[in-house]
Amino acid sequence: MYKYIALVLLLVAGSGFVTELLKRQQRERGLENLSPEAQAEFDGLARLIRDPAPEKRAGAVDGLRALGSLEAAPLLIDALADPNKQVALKALAALEYFDYRIGAKGCERLLRLARGPDPEVRADAERAAKKLCDWRAAPLIIAEAERPDSQNRQFLFALLEHCASHVVAPDNAQKPDDAALLQSWKDWFAKYKDKAPADWLIDDLKSPSPEGRAMAADALGRLREQRAAAPLAALLKDEDETVCLRALNALALMKAQDALPAISQLYLASSGARAKACESVMIHLADHAHIQPLAADLAKADKIKIAAYVRLLEAASGHKMPEGADAPAYWSEYSASVKGLAPLAIRAREAKDPDRRNRFEAMKRLKESGPAAVELLLAGLEDQTPAVREEAAKSLKAVTSYYVEFKPEAPESDRNAAIGKWRDWWKSKKTVPPVQRLITQLQDRRDPRNRVEAAIALRQADAWEAVPRLIDALSDESEALRYYSASALKNITKQSFDFSSNAPPEERAKAVEQWRSWWKNGKTDKETALIETIRNITADKSSKIRAMQALTQMGSKKAVGALANLLDDKSFVLSSIAEEALEKLTGKSFFYFPEGSSSGRDSISSAWREYLTIGKRV
């Protein structure tokens, strides 16, 4: 144990060089099951963190941080109250490193540290609070500011602004005192305590304070709140440049394509930072639906902006303007020629264009149209330009998940033979539903390469009906097929049964038998099977996490009751992810209330049960 702790102390010493990406990867690993060895280390560290000796408790905190499991969060939150300063500071640093929600208890303990007598502890706690507390902590922060002995109200008010992305504006107060600010925050909370963050943020887009409007725009962009698209587009006319730029960024994050015409109008009338930001956002949003409005606005543009509109139109259409052409006239004619055409029809035109650049881009974009594009791609294999032929072959493989050896630089006779093989195959398969075609391909032992392609495609298609055939493929002699079939099964079912494609045959056979037994137990409906997984007390943590994430993505209302039952799970990770899933599925979320508050909502799980029971949502 102590040898392990000495090692992790060395690891932690270099943590300042860990990038944000690595931190995110670490948190993702923290969601996975611990190996038996790592679990034993975790259990030992959990005991050691309660040792009477402070140096051992400090070593345990370092060990938990290095072990990387988010299950350590409750232990670290408890350690924030450690009487030893170094233990508390190390726990604080570990929680910052994990950068995960810490709940009401964690926020309350942070706030207590922020009012403590030690200036170093206060400074670290104030920094951590801005990272670890969010809008849910607003009632806790307000309660802290209400304390008669509060000496750090200015920090608390700044923390409230940061967490809620809201700027209060007290009535009749140019320079409000602490009492006025506190009352304004209490009034704000009374108004929004039963609403979602998007509600007050959308209201704040009309705030008299430019800072408040900019802050709300930022937060709505991070939330990807689609209800805010129209109000954010209205902010493009805001006289404050910062507000306008924040609104632009939010619309880009939300991929609000309907806002592009309004952004284009702003671009025509702008210069400097606004114009540059508009161009960047329009490139991000433009697609074929914007060809006509962009062509119309190009006709109004000055010489400097004409070049930008040409780039936008080329990105939206996939069509290159000939060098030396008159841009307004050319794009006016082009937009009229494709008006009302679907993307596939536009790509069909481009596939016959005299300019090889346009034919190449057509082959590249045709894969977005799926099987409907196969005939056009087959024709592209006969193009006079090798690069176009190569791109057509890549897109064909992407669309069909079927591999034919085609060399674009090969002699014409060899190319024609490959094209003939691809045409014959497509003629026999084009009426077969895609998943059924892939299942048949998976079982065709004459073609090992395309069996692997089928397994990869079935994973991408999330094909539940393919599960029994993928289970069969786990016993195949090909390790590649076993590997990709196992990957597909894990992605589709959220189960793994610890199958490893390169394990000894007896271990693989044992895992395959578990797969078969699981499937025979009535797993004919994916949603039901996933709900059963999160209800199953014997299911491992990783499977439950993947099941919850899949049910959230599916928008499963049937899963709400099972998710509510996980809120009190002994696993911190499972209960936290269950809460996140409930928030996304119901659109409801709750503030944290102080321990023992008279609201009767001091427990998030009890608040959820009350909400779900009263609303008869379970």
C-alpha positions in Angstrom: 0.0 0.0 0.0 2.6 2.5 1.0 4.8 1.7 -2.0 1.8 2.5 -4.1 1.2 5.8 -2.4 4.9 6.8 -2.9 4.4 6.1 -6.6 1.3 8.1 -6.9 2.9 11.0 -5.1 5.5 11.2 -7.9 2.7 11.0 -10.5 0.7 13.8 -8.9 3.8 16.0 -8.7 3.8 16.4 -12.5 0.1 17.0 -12.8 0.5 20.6 -13.7 1.5 19.6 -17.1 -1.6 17.5 -17.8 -3.6 19.0 -20.6 -7.4 19.6 -20.4 -7.9 16.9 -22.9 -6.0 14.4 -20.7 -8.1 15.5 -17.8 -11.3 14.8 -19.7 -9.9 11.4 -20.7 -9.0 10.7 -17.1 -12.6 11.5 -16.0 -13.9 9.2 -18.7 -11.7 6.4 -17.4 -13.0 7.3 -13.9 -16.4 6.1 -15.0 -15.2 2.6 -15.8 -15.1 -0.4 -13.6 -12.0 -0.7 -11.5 -9.9 -3.9 -11.9 -9.8 -6.2 -8.9 -6.3 -4.9 -8.1 -7.3 -1.2 -8.4 -10.5 -1.9 -6.3 -8.3 -3.3 -3.6 -6.1 -0.2 -3.7 -9.2 2.0 -3.6 -10.6 0.2 -0.6 -7.3 0.5 1.2 -7.0 4.2 0.4 -10.6 4.7 1.6 -9.6 3.2 5.0 -6.4 5.2 5.1 -8.1 8.5 4.5 -9.7 8.1 8.0 -6.4 7.3 9.7 -5.5 9.3 12.8 -2.2 10.3 11.3 -2.6 13.4 9.0 0.4 12.5 6.8 -1.3 9.1 6.0 -4.6 10.9 5.3 -2.8 13.3 3.0 -1.1 10.3 1.2 -4.5 8.6 0.8 -5.9 11.8 -0.9 -3.0 11.8 -3.3 -3.5 8.1 -4.0 -7.2 8.5 -4.7 -6.4 11.3 -7.1 -3.9 9.3 -9.0 -6.1 6.2 -9.1 -8.5 8.3 -11.2 -11.8 6.9 -10.1 -14.6 9.4 -9.7 -16.0 7.1 -7.0 -13.4 8.9 -4.8 -15.5 12.1 -4.8 -17.5 11.5 -1.7 -14.3 10.6 0.2 -12.6 13.8 -1.0 -15.7 15.9 -0.2 -15.5 14.5 3.4 -11.8 15.4 3.5 -12.6 19.0 2.9 -13.6 19.1 6.5 -10.4 17.6 7.7 -8.9 19.5 10.6 -5.5 19.3 9.0 -4.9 22.1 6.5 -2.8 20.1 4.1 -5.3 17.3 3.9 -8.1 19.7 3.1 -6.0 21.5 0.5 -5.0 18.3 -1.2 -8.7 17.2 -1.3 -9.6 20.5 -2.8 -7.0 20.1 -5.5 -8.1 16.5 -6.2 -11.7 17.6 -6.7 -10.6 20.4 -9.0 -8.6 17.9 -11.0 -11.6 15.6 -11.4 -13.7 18.6 -12.3 -17.0 16.8 -11.7 -20.2 17.9 -9.9 -19.8 17.7 -6.2 -23.4 18.1 -5.0 -24.9 20.2 -2.2 -22.6 18.8 0.5 -19.4 19.5 -1.5 -20.6 23.1 -2.3 -21.4 23.8 1.3 -18.0 22.6 2.5 -16.3 24.7 -0.1 -18.2 27.8 1.0 -17.2 27.0 4.6 -13.6 26.9 3.6 -14.0 30.2 1.8 -14.9 31.9 5.0 -12.2 30.3 7.1 -9.5 32.1 9.0 -6.6 30.8 6.9 -5.9 33.1 3.8 -4.3 30.3 1.8 -7.3 28.0 2.3 -9.7 30.8 1.5 -7.9 31.7 -1.7 -7.9 28.0 -2.9 -11.5 27.5 -1.9 -12.6 30.6 -3.7 -10.8 29.5 -6.9 -12.3 26.0 -6.6 -15.8 27.2 -6.0 -15.8 29.0 -9.4 -14.9 25.7 -11.0 -16.9 23.2 -9.1 -20.1 25.1 -8.1 -22.8 25.8 -10.7 -26.2 27.4 -10.8 -27.6 24.7 -8.5 -25.6 26.1 -5.6 -27.3 29.5 -5.8 -29.4 28.9 -2.6 -26.4 27.8 -0.7 -24.4 30.9 -1.7 -27.3 33.2 -0.8 -27.7 31.4 2.6 -23.9 32.0 3.1 -24.3 35.7 2.3 -27.2 36.0 4.8 -25.0 34.9 7.7 -24.7 37.8 10.1 -20.9 37.2 10.4 -20.3 37.0 6.7 -17.1 38.8 5.8 -16.8 37.8 2.1 -20.1 38.9 0.5 -18.4 40.5 -2.4 -16.8 37.2 -3.3 -20.2 35.5 -2.8 -22.0 37.9 -5.1 -19.3 37.5 -7.7 -19.7 33.7 -7.3 -23.4 34.0 -7.8 -23.0 35.9 -11.0 -20.5 33.3 -12.2 -22.7 30.3 -11.3 -26.0 31.7 -12.5 -24.6 33.7 -15.5 -26.8 36.5 -14.2 -26.2 40.1 -13.3 -28.6 41.5 -10.7 -29.8 45.1 -11.1 -31.2 46.4 -7.7 -33.9 49.0 -8.0 -33.1 52.6 -7.2 -29.5 51.9 -6.5 -26.6 53.3 -8.5 -24.0 51.7 -6.3 -25.9 49.2 -4.3 -24.7 48.1 -0.9 -24.5 44.5 0.3 -28.0 44.5 1.7 -29.5 45.7 -1.6 -27.5 43.2 -3.6 -28.5 40.4 -1.3 -32.2 41.3 -1.5 -31.9 41.4 -5.3 -30.5 37.9 -5.4 -33.2 36.7 -3.0 -35.8 38.2 -5.3 -34.2 36.6 -8.3 -34.2 33.2 -6.6 -37.8 33.5 -5.5 -38.8 34.2 -9.1 -36.8 31.3 -10.7 -36.5 28.7 -8.1 -38.9 26.3 -9.9 -37.6 27.1 -13.4 -34.8 25.9 -15.6 -31.6 27.9 -16.3 -32.7 28.6 -19.8 -35.8 30.4 -18.5 -33.9 33.2 -16.7 -31.1 33.2 -19.3 -33.6 33.9 -22.1 -35.1 36.7 -20.0 -31.6 38.1 -19.3 -31.1 38.6 -23.1 -33.3 41.7 -22.5 -31.3 42.8 -19.4 -30.5 46.6 -19.2 -26.9 45.6 -18.5 -24.7 44.8 -21.5 -22.7 42.5 -19.2 -25.9 40.6 -18.3 -26.9 40.2 -21.9 -23.4 39.0 -22.9 -23.3 36.6 -20.0 -26.7 35.1 -20.8 -25.7 34.7 -24.5 -22.6 32.8 -23.5 -24.4 30.5 -21.2 -27.2 29.8 -23.7 -24.6 28.9 -26.3 -23.0 26.4 -23.9 -26.4 24.9 -23.2 -27.2 24.6 -26.9 -30.7 25.9 -26.0 -32.7 25.9 -29.2 -35.5 28.1 -27.7 -33.0 30.9 -27.5 -32.1 31.0 -31.3 -34.6 33.7 -32.2 -33.8 36.0 -29.2 -30.1 35.6 -29.8 -30.6 36.5 -33.5 -32.3 39.7 -32.3 -29.2 40.5 -30.2 -27.2 40.8 -33.5 -28.4 44.3 -33.7 -27.3 45.1 -30.1 -25.3 48.4 -29.9 -22.7 46.8 -27.6 -20.2 44.9 -29.7 -19.4 42.4 -27.0 -23.0 41.4 -26.7 -23.2 41.0 -30.5 -20.1 38.8 -30.6 -21.3 36.6 -27.8 -24.6 36.1 -29.6 -22.8 35.2 -32.7 -20.7 32.6 -30.9 -23.8 31.2 -29.2 -25.6 30.8 -32.5 -22.6 29.0 -33.9 -22.5 26.6 -31.0 -26.2 25.9 -31.4 -25.7 25.4 -35.2 -28.7 27.7 -35.7 -28.8 27.6 -39.5 -32.0 29.6 -39.6 -30.1 32.6 -38.3 -27.7 32.7 -41.2 -29.7 35.3 -43.3 -29.8 37.6 -40.3 -26.0 37.1 -39.8 -25.4 37.9 -43.4 -27.3 41.2 -43.1 -25.2 42.1 -40.1 -22.1 41.2 -42.1 -23.0 43.5 -45.0 -23.4 46.4 -42.5 -20.4 45.7 -40.4 -16.6 46.0 -40.3 -13.8 45.0 -38.0 -14.4 42.4 -35.3 -18.1 42.0 -36.1 -17.6 41.4 -39.8 -14.8 38.9 -39.1 -16.9 37.0 -36.6 -19.9 37.0 -39.0 -17.8 35.4 -41.7 -16.4 32.8 -39.4 -19.9 31.8 -38.2 -21.5 31.8 -41.6 -18.8 29.4 -42.9 -19.7 27.1 -40.0 -23.5 27.3 -40.7 -23.8 27.5 -44.5 -25.3 24.7 -46.5 -27.2 24.2 -49.7 -30.4 25.8 -48.3 -28.5 29.1 -48.1 -27.4 29.3 -51.7 -30.2 31.7 -52.8 -30.0 34.2 -49.9 -26.2 34.3 -50.0 -26.2 34.9 -53.7 -28.7 37.7 -53.2 -26.5 39.3 -50.5 -23.4 38.9 -52.7 -25.0 41.3 -55.2 -25.1 43.9 -52.4 -21.6 43.4 -51.1 -18.6 45.7 -51.6 -15.5 44.5 -53.4 -13.8 43.3 -50.2 -16.7 41.2 -49.1 -17.5 39.7 -52.5 -14.5 37.3 -52.0 -15.9 36.2 -48.7 -19.3 35.5 -50.2 -17.7 33.5 -53.0 -16.0 31.4 -50.3 -19.3 31.0 -48.5 -21.2 30.0 -51.6 -18.5 27.5 -52.6 -18.7 25.9 -49.1 -22.5 25.8 -49.2 -22.9 24.4 -52.7 -19.7 22.4 -53.2 -19.3 24.2 -56.5 -16.2 26.2 -57.5 -16.6 29.4 -59.5 -14.4 29.5 -62.6 -11.4 31.9 -62.3 -12.1 35.3 -63.8 -15.9 35.0 -63.7 -18.0 37.9 -62.7 -19.0 36.8 -59.2 -22.4 38.5 -58.8 -23.6 37.4 -62.2 -22.2 33.9 -62.0 -23.7 33.1 -58.6 -27.0 34.7 -59.5 -27.3 32.4 -62.5 -26.1 29.4 -60.5 -28.5 29.9 -57.6 -31.4 30.2 -60.1 -30.3 27.0 -61.8 -30.4 24.9 -58.5 -33.3 26.6 -56.8 -35.7 24.1 -55.4 -33.4 21.1 -56.0 -32.7 18.6 -53.3 -29.0 18.0 -52.3 -28.9 14.8 -54.3 -30.1 16.5 -57.4 -27.5 19.2 -57.0 -24.7 16.6 -56.6 -26.0 14.8 -59.7 -25.5 18.1 -61.7 -22.0 18.6 -60.2 -21.0 15.0 -61.0 -21.3 15.9 -64.7 -19.6 19.4 -64.4 -16.7 20.1 -66.9 -14.6 21.3 -63.9 -12.9 18.2 -62.3 -12.9 20.1 -58.9 -16.7 20.1 -58.9 -16.9 16.4 -59.9 -14.4 15.6 -57.1 -16.4 17.5 -54.5 -19.6 15.9 -55.8 -18.2 12.4 -55.2 -17.1 13.4 -51.8 -20.5 14.8 -50.8 -22.6 12.1 -52.4 -22.0 9.8 -49.5 -24.2 12.1 -47.4 -27.1 10.9 -49.5 -26.6 7.2 -48.6 -27.7 4.3 -50.9 -29.6 6.7 -53.1 -26.2 7.9 -54.4 -24.8 4.5 -55.3 -25.6 4.7 -59.1 -24.0 8.2 -59.3 -21.0 6.9 -57.5 -20.7 3.9 -59.8 -20.7 6.3 -62.7 -18.0 8.3 -61.0 -15.7 5.3 -61.1 -15.6 5.8 -64.9 -14.6 9.5 -64.6 -11.6 10.6 -66.8 -9.8 12.0 -63.7 -8.1 9.5 -61.4 -8.6 11.6 -58.3 -12.4 11.7 -59.0 -12.4 8.0 -59.5 -10.6 7.5 -56.2 -13.0 9.7 -54.3 -16.0 7.8 -55.9 -14.5 4.5 -54.7 -14.1 5.9 -51.1 -17.6 7.1 -51.0 -19.0 3.9 -52.4 -17.3 1.9 -49.7 -18.6 4.4 -47.0 -22.2 4.1 -48.4 -22.4 0.4 -49.0 -19.9 -1.0 -46.4 -18.8 -3.3 -49.2 -15.2 -3.5 -50.4 -14.1 -4.1 -54.0 -10.4 -3.7 -54.8 -10.5 -0.7 -57.2 -7.3 1.0 -58.2 -8.0 4.4 -59.9 -4.6 4.4 -61.7 -5.0 0.8 -62.9 -5.4 0.0 -66.7 -8.9 0.6 -68.0 -9.6 -3.1 -68.4 -8.8 -3.8 -64.7 -10.9 -0.9 -63.6 -13.8 -2.0 -65.7 -13.6 -5.5 -64.2 -13.8 -4.0 -60.7 -16.7 -1.7 -61.7 -18.5 -4.7 -63.2 -18.1 -6.6 -59.9 -19.4 -3.7 -57.9 -22.4 -3.2 -60.3 -23.3 -6.9 -60.2 -23.2 -6.9 -56.4 -25.3 -3.7 -56.1 -27.9 -5.1 -58.6 -28.4 -8.1 -56.4 -28.5 -6.2 -53.2 -30.1 -2.8 -53.8 -33.6 -3.9 -52.9 -32.5 -5.6 -49.7 -33.0 -3.5 -46.5 -29.5 -2.2 -45.4 -29.4 -4.0 -42.1 -30.5 -7.3 -43.5 -27.9 -6.9 -46.3 -25.2 -6.4 -43.7 -26.3 -9.4 -41.6 -26.1 -11.6 -44.7 -22.7 -10.1 -45.5 -21.5 -10.8 -41.9 -22.4 -14.5 -42.4 -20.8 -15.0 -45.8 -17.7 -17.0 -45.0 -16.4 -16.7 -48.6 -15.5 -13.1 -48.1 -13.5 -12.4 -44.8 -12.8 -8.8 -45.6 -16.4 -7.8 -46.1 -17.5 -9.7 -43.0 -15.4 -7.3 -41.1 -16.8 -4.4 -43.0 -20.3 -5.6 -42.1 -19.5 -5.8 -38.4 -18.2 -2.2 -38.5 -21.3 -1.0 -40.3 -23.7 -2.8 -38.0 -22.0 -1.0 -35.1 -22.5 2.3 -36.8 -26.1 1.4 -37.6 -26.8 0.4 -34.0 -28.5 -2.6 -35.4 -30.3 -4.4 -32.5 -31.6 -7.1 -34.8 -28.1 -8.1 -35.7 -27.1 -9.0 -32.1 -27.5 -12.8 -32.4 -25.5 -13.0 -35.6 -22.8 -10.8 -34.0 -22.7 -13.1 -31.0 -22.1 -16.0 -33.4 -19.2 -14.1 -35.0 -17.5 -14.0 -31.6 -16.6 -17.7 -32.2 -15.1 -17.1 -35.6 -11.5 -18.1 -36.3 -10.7 -14.6 -37.6 -9.5 -12.4 -34.7 -10.3 -9.3 -36.7 -13.9 -10.4 -37.1 -14.1 -11.3 -33.4 -12.7 -7.9 -32.4 -15.1 -5.8 -34.5 -18.1 -8.0 -33.7 -17.4 -7.5 -30.0 -17.0 -3.8 -30.5 -20.4 -3.7 -32.3 -22.1 -5.7 -29.5 -20.7 -3.5 -26.8 -21.9 -0.4 -28.7 -25.4 -1.8 -29.5 -26.2 -3.6 -26.2 -24.0 -1.7 -23.7 -22.8 -5.1 -22.4 -19.4 -6.6 -22.7 -19.1 -9.7 -20.5 -15.3 -9.1 -20.5 -15.0 -10.7 -24.0 -11.5 -10.2 -25.4 -10.9 -11.1 -29.1 -7.3 -12.4 -28.4 -8.0 -14.2 -25.1 -7.5 -18.0 -24.9 -10.2 -20.1 -26.6 -11.7 -21.3 -23.2 -12.0 -17.7 -21.9 -13.7 -16.6 -25.1 -16.1 -19.6 -25.0 -17.1 -18.7 -21.5 -17.8 -15.1 -22.5 -19.7 -16.2 -25.6 -21.9 -18.5 -23.5 -22.7 -15.5 -21.2 -23.7 -13.5 -24.3 -26.0 -16.3 -25.6 -27.6 -16.7 -22.2 -28.2 -13.0 -21.9 -29.8 -12.8 -25.4 -32.0 -15.9 -24.8 -33.5 -14.1 -21.8 -36.0 -12.3 -23.9 -33.9 -9.4 -25.2 -36.0 -8.6 -28.2 -36.5 -4.9 -27.5 -33.5 -2.6 -27.0 -35.2 0.0 -24.8 -36.5 -2.7 -22.4 -33.2 -4.5 -22.4 -31.3 -1.3 -21.5 -33.8 -0.5 -18.7 -33.4 -4.0 -17.3 -29.6 -3.5 -17.3 -29.8 -0.4 -15.1 -32.2 -2.2 -12.8 -30.1 -5.4 -12.6 -28.2 -5.4 -9.3 -25.6 -7.8 -10.7 -24.8 -5.7 -13.8 -21.4 -4.0 -13.7 -21.1 -0.3 -13.4 -19.8 0.3 -16.9 -22.7 -1.5 -18.5 -25.1 0.6 -16.4 -23.4 3.8 -17.4 -23.5 2.9 -21.1 -27.2 1.9 -20.8 -28.1 5.2 -19.1 -26.3 7.2 -21.8 -28.0 5.2 -24.5 -31.4 5.6 -23.0 -30.8 9.3 -22.7 -29.8 9.5 -26.3 -33.0 7.6 -27.2 -35.1 10.0 -25.2 -36.6 7.1 -23.3 -39.4 8.2 -21.0 -39.9 4.6 -19.9 -36.5 4.8 -18.2 -37.4 7.6 -15.8 -38.5 5.3 -12.9 -35.5 3.1 -13.1 -33.2 6.1 -13.2 -34.9 7.5 -10.2 -34.1 4.3 -8.3 -30.4 4.8 -8.9 -30.3 8.3 -7.3 -29.5 6.7 -3.9 -27.1 4.1 -5.3 -24.0 3.6 -3.2 -22.0 4.4 -6.3 -21.4 8.1 -6.6 -20.9 7.8 -10.3 -24.1 5.9 -11.0 -26.2 8.2 -8.9 -24.7 11.3 -10.6 -25.1 10.0 -14.1 -28.7 8.9 -13.2 -29.4 12.5 -12.2 -27.9 13.9 -15.4 -30.0 11.5 -17.4 -33.2 12.5 -15.6 -32.4 16.2 -16.2 -32.1 15.6 -19.9 -35.1 13.3 -20.3 -37.5 15.4 -18.2 -36.1 18.9 -18.8 -36.3 19.4 -15.0 -33.5 20.1 -12.6 -33.2 21.3 -9.0 -31.3 23.8 -6.9 -29.3 22.6 -4.0 -30.8 23.5 -0.6 -28.9 23.8 2.7 -28.8 20.7 4.9 -31.8 20.7 7.2 -33.5 23.5 5.4 -37.3 24.0 6.0 -37.9 23.6 2.3 -38.0 19.9 2.7 -35.9 19.6 -0.5 -32.5 19.2 1.0 -32.1 15.8 -0.7 -31.9 15.8 -4.5 -33.2 12.2 -4.6 -36.3 13.1 -2.5 -36.9 16.2 -4.7 -36.9 14.0 -7.8 -39.2 11.4 -6.2 -41.6 14.2 -5.2 -41.5 15.7 -8.7 -42.0 12.3 -10.4 -44.7 11.1 -8.1 -46.8 14.3 -8.1 -46.5 14.5 -11.9 -47.2 10.7 -12.2 -44.1 10.4 -14.4 -43.0 7.1 -13.0 
